[in-house]
Amino acid sequence: MVDKSSGVTSHDVVSMLRKRLGERRIGHAGTLDPSATGVLIIGVGKATRLMRFATASNKTYEAEIVFGAETDTLDADGKVVLRHEMSFSDNDLLSASAKFLGEIEQIPPMVSALKVSGRRLHELAREGIEIEREARKVRIDRFDLAPTENPLVWKALVVCGPGTYVRSLGADLGKALGGGAYITNLRRTASGPFVIAEAERVEDAELKSVGEMVRSMARLVLDDSDVAKVRNGARLPSDMMVGEGPWALFDGYGELVAVHERIAGFVKVGVVLPV
């Protein structure tokens, strides 16, 4: 897990680690904008096969929302395209922000990494192309706001489900207050069970066991007979699986063997790791 610094892309971090570790199979979960900092989950080697489970985790972000202006990127990196005279009370702000809690719909920003018809939106945006995007359902569990010395700048703490765009959340809050807004100083402080206090600088990052990737999952330790079955792609009996999953299956030596998951009510083989 890396604490990504500002000014580099998530792909830059992967490239740096490939050179440092001499390993081509490196991926990341949950893209961070170049200006954003914080927790970036990295998978190395066979751990890359587990990245989709990390991507599905809840995220926690800290940011500042600047009211009174809109930018073409919805954050401080963009060009100001519109200014607003804005004034609102604390109650107005808190009442407006409360309406974004729970399941809401967001339109992905044009500067996002989302792929549409094989092209990433930010690639199209750089070419001056804007396309219609479908709204997507996301979930906001917390949206806490705290004042700063500037009445038009508020600190925000956001806890949200996967696929949420904090920059869109800030812009939409500005519109809800009758004006506009953009975000700055975006920092991801947690991704699932991984928190910023554990994150390392990319130049200091050390390899951890593959089992770290699944530490939030229910854990099953298998006997040698079941390990052999699972390694050959067999699915364990459903009565061995308690809860909704997914389940991390380990051998008696503490090595991760596979992940099973529940899909449409049935236990399925998710990932089998090579020996």
N, C-alpha and C positions, 0 to 999 in steps of 0.2 A: 504494500500500500504506500502510495506516494502523496506527499503534500505538494501539489502542483503549484508552481510559482506563476506570477503574472507575466505575460509577454510570450509565452510558448503555448503551442497547441497540445492537445492530448496526444496527437500522433507524433509530435516532436518528442514527447516524453518516451513513447514507445521506441522511437529511433535511437534515442540516447541510451536506453537500457539494452537494446540489441547490441550496440557497440561495446558497452561495459561488460555485459554478461556473455557475449559470444553466442547468443541464442536467437534464432530467427523467429521461433514460435512465441511471440509475445503479443498480448492484446490488452485492451482496457475496457472497463465497463462504465458507461455513463459519461459521455463526452462533456468536457468543460470548455467554455469559450476561452480564447487566448487571454483575455483580461481577468477571467475568473481564477480563483485560487482554491486550494483545499483538497479534500479527499478524492483520490483517483485510484480505483481498484485496478491492480495489474495482475494478469495471469501469465505465468511463464511455463513453457513446455506443455506437458499434459494438462496443466491447470487451465489452459485456454479453453478446454472443453467444458469447463464449469462456468464460463463467463455469463451465460444467459441467466443463471440463478442469481448472480450478483447484480445484474442489470435490473432484475425485478424487485429489488429492495426499495424500501422507503428511503427518502433523502431528507437531510436537514440543511438549511441554508441560512446564512446571515447576509444582509445587504442593506443598502440605504436607498430610499425612494426619494427622488427629487421631483417635487411638484412644480407646475408652472411652465413646463416645456416638454415637447416631444422630439425624439430623435429618430432618424431613419433606421436605426438598429435597436431601438428601445432601451439602449444603455448609453453610458457616457462615452463610448468609443465612436458613436455615430455623430452625424451632423444634425444640428438643431433645425427642424423643419417647421416648427410652429411654437409660438409662445402664448401663454394664457395668463390673464390676471386672475389669481386664485386666492381665496380666503375661506377658511373653514374652521369650525370649532373642533375641539378634541372629540366631542360626542359625534359630530358629523362623520369624522374620519373613522372612528371605531364602529359606528353603525354601518358605514359603507363596507368596511373590511369584513365584518361578520357575514355579509351576504356571499362572500367567496368561500366560506367554509363548507366542507362536505364535497359531494360530487358536483363538479361544474364542467362547463364546456370551454375549451380554449382553441383559438385558431393559431396553429404553429407560426412563428414569425418567419419571414423570408430569410433571415440570417441564421436559421437553425440548420443542423446537420441532417434533418429529416430528408429521406429520399422520396421523390415523386417521379414516377416514370423513369427510374434509373438515374436521375440527377439529384444531387443534394441541393437543397433550397439555397444555401449560401453561395453555391457556385453560380446559380441563375441570377441571384441578387447582384453579384459582382459584374455580371454582364448587362445589368440594367433591366433584367426581365423580372416581372412580378406575375405570378400565376395565382389562380384561385385555389385556396386550401380549404379542405373540409375541417370543421370543428371536431375536436377529439375530447372524449370524456377523461378528466383527470380528477384526482382527489386531493383536497387540502385539509389536513388534520389540525394544523395550527397556523395562525396568521397573526402574530403578535407585533404590535407597533409601539415604539417608544420615541419621545421627542428628542431633538437635538437643540442646540442654541439657535439654529435657523428654523423658523416656523414652517418653512416649505421643504425641509429635509427631515425625514423620519427614518429611524432604524427599524428594520424588519427582521423577524425570525419566522421562517417558513418550514413547516414539516409537511411533506407531501408524498404522494405516491409516485411511481415511475412515470416518466413521460411528461412531467410538469415543466412548464417554462416560467421561471421566476420573473424574467423580463416582461413577459406578457401579463403576468399577475400585477406587476407594478403599473404598467401602462393602462390596464383595464381599471385599476383602482382610481387612477387619475381621471379617467373618463367618467367613472361613476360619481365623482365629486364635481363634475361639470367643467373639467379642464383637461389636463394631460399630465403625464409623468414619465420618467425613465429611471432606471436603476443604476447604481454604481457600487463599487467595492463588494461584488458578489463573492461569497466564500462558502464552499460546501464544508460543513463541519461534521457530517456523519453520512454514511451510506450503509444502510442496514445496520449490522452490529459493529461496523468499523468506524471509529471516531478519530477526530483530528489529532488527539493527544498521542496516538500510536503511529501516525503517519511520519514518513521519513523524507528527507530531501532526496531528489532523484540521484544525486551523486553519492549519497550514503546508503541508499536502499539495499537491503540484504534479502536474500531468498528465504522464504518461510516454507514450512511443510505444506503439501497440497491440502491437507486436512484443514488448514486455516480458512480456506475458501468456503467451507461448509460448516463452520463452527456454530452457526445459529440453527442448523437443522437438527431434527431428532436423530440420535445416533444409535445404530445397531451394531453389535459386535458378533460376527459370524464364526461358526466353527469351520474347520478345514473343509468339510464336505460341502457346506453351503457356499464357501468362498469359491470352490471349484465350479459349482453350478453357475454362480453369478458371473464369473469370469468368462464362461461360455455363453453368456447372454440369456441365461434362464431368469425367470421372474420368481421371486420368493412368494410363498403363500400369503394371501391377503391378511390372514389372521395374525401374522407376525408383525404387521404394520399398525401401530396405534396412532390415532390422530389423522390429520389431513395431509401430512407430509409437506415437502419432500423429506426423504430419509437418507441419511448418509450411512453407507454400509462399510464397516471396517473389518479387517482381519484381526487375528489375535495379537498381532505385532504392532497394531496401531496404524497400519497403512490403509489409506482410503482405497476401496475396491470399486465402488460404484455408487450411483445415486438412483433411487427409485422415486417415482412421483405418482400422484393420483391425477388422472385425466378422465373427465366425464364419469367420475365415480369409480373408475377402475385403476388398480395399481399397475403401473407400466414401468418398464426399464427406461430410465432417463439417460444415464451416461454410464458406460463401463470403461474404466481407465486401464490403459495398457500396463503390463507388468514392468 
